[in-house]
């Protein structure tokens, strides 16, 4: 019995520590490095363990002794992609989360930003991914803060099981009596990267939470409107990233007092020409370096579903309105990341992220700009730009290999042949499609 347990432990340990046993030289690729620079042909990338050791032209990088050589002649090598807005555990469903993460990884996504869930479940997924026990991107996540009235939302019961909603380190109800230093410290104890400022908070508390989180070395990821806090007041608080281009429209349409009292906005003021009120918001975001996690594909998706089901609640704004504000943000130079905030159907063989990439191209962003949004900008949004997002020596070996040029057509990212995450290789040909059972909700 003891021998079998030890044998099983040894096998698990071998799997979880399986990185390349020898250096790997990816030779003669066209490198699109994530910086926005044009692709460079005839490049080689040396990977040693989890990290990139060298990036040089072929003639300056011979294969080291003992290195495995992967010939990428005619192929394109890019940084792994980033989905900057996922929800992996609302409520927790381990089978569903692992299936979705597997589709992400085998579809080229090497990093995801989880935007507040039951962090007990998310932390375990994060650990298992980091150890290589499950095929999944690296996960970086937020602990949520909102006003007490937000915790009437039934979703908060699902992510706080066993505790009173609003009274857990990963989802805290904040008011003017809260010791913010203690609250942020509790959030840090979950190993969260950031505080997500969500809803039903006045502007002074949004500002104070942001200041304290930054003081303690955490990022701040905020909704564009925090109800009753307006988009202008959110921007004034200087969060690192703002989510949902659509919600910037509240500066024009009015900002409801609570998250629960939101109603769909009239798209007319945002279509046909750039909105001057939104233009002022975007200029401030650009000048202070606040990023936009646009999540534009979700609105057209919900709009289509609502059109097919009259009983379904209409989205906060139309797909056209969200696209218009996102396009306006890109034109003025706001750094945009590629978040989704929804999950593609189980029978879609590609990650939801590909819908967001296609939506950004459709609204007018060139493919090269979309690739930058999905690589270095996504890494910055997740607080991981020092480690990933570009192909540079010293960074994690998070890479993808595609057969056709994605700067010519963003759909060419679906010619994916190989994903490399922390030096481990995942071949697209080995991907097992999701099943309906994996993606069904379970009690």
PECOR-V929999 format. One line per field, one symbol per residue. phi: phi as a letter, one per 40 degrees, with the letter a starting at -180 (. if undefined). psi: psi as a letter, one per 30 degrees, with the letter a starting at -180 (. if undefined). burial: b if it has 9 or more other ideal C-beta (glycine too) atoms within 8 Angstrom, else e. Layout:
phi = ???
psi = ???
burial = ???
This chain:
phi = .cccccccccccccccbcbdcbdbbcbgcccbcgcgcccbcgbbbcbbgcbccabaddcbbcccdgccbbcbdgbbbbcdcbccabbcabccadcccccccccdccbhcbabbcbgaccccccccccccccgcbcaccbbbbccbacdcccccccccccbdgbcdgbbccabcbbccccccccccccdccgccacccbafbccccdccccccccccgbcbbbccbbfcccdccccdcgccabbgddccccccchbdcbdcccbdcccdcbbgacccccdccccccdccgccbccfcccccccdcccccbdcccccdacccccccccccccccgccbbbbbgabcddcccbdddcccccccccchccdcccccccbcccccccgbccbahbcadgcdcbbbbbcbccccaccccccdbabbbfgccbcdccccdcbccccccbc
psi = eeeeeeeeeeeeeeefgjlkfllkjjkhljkjffffllkjlhlkkkkjbflkekjllefgilklkfkkkjjgkflkkllllkjgiljfhilkjeeeeeeeeeeeefggjfkljkhjajfeeeeeeeeeeefgfkjllkkklkkkklleffgfkfffeeggkflkkfhlffjkkkaffkjeeeeeeeeeffgkelkjjdlhkleeeeeeeeeeeeeggllkjllfkgjgkleeeeeffhlekkkjeefffffefkjlelefgklkkkfeffkelkkeeeeeeeeeeeeggkljjehffeeeeeeeeeefjffkkllelleeeeeeeeeeeeefgkkkljleglkllegkflleefeeeeeeeeffkkeeeeeeefdeeeeeegggffflfljkkflkijlkklfljffejffffggkekkkjhfkkjkeffkjllleeegkkk.
burial = eeeeeeeeeeebeebbeebbeebbbbbbbbbbbbeeeebbeebbbbbeeebbebbebbeebeeeeebeeeebeebbbbbbbbbbbbbbbbbbbeebbbbbbbbbbbbbbbbbbbbbbbbebbbebbebbeebebebbbbbbbbbbbbbebbeeeebebbbeeeebbebbbbbbbeeebebeebbbbbbebebbbbbbbbbbebebbbbbbbbbbebebbbbbbbbbbbbbbbbbbebebbbbbbbbbbbbbbeebbebbeeeeebebebbbeeebeebbebbbbbbeeebbbbbbbbbbbbbbebbeeeeebeebebbbebbbbbbbbbbebebbbbbbbbbeeebeeeebbbbbbbbbbbebebebbbbbbbbbbbbbbbbbbbeebbbbeeebbbbbbbbbbbbbeebebbeebbbbbbbbbebebeebeebeeebbeeee
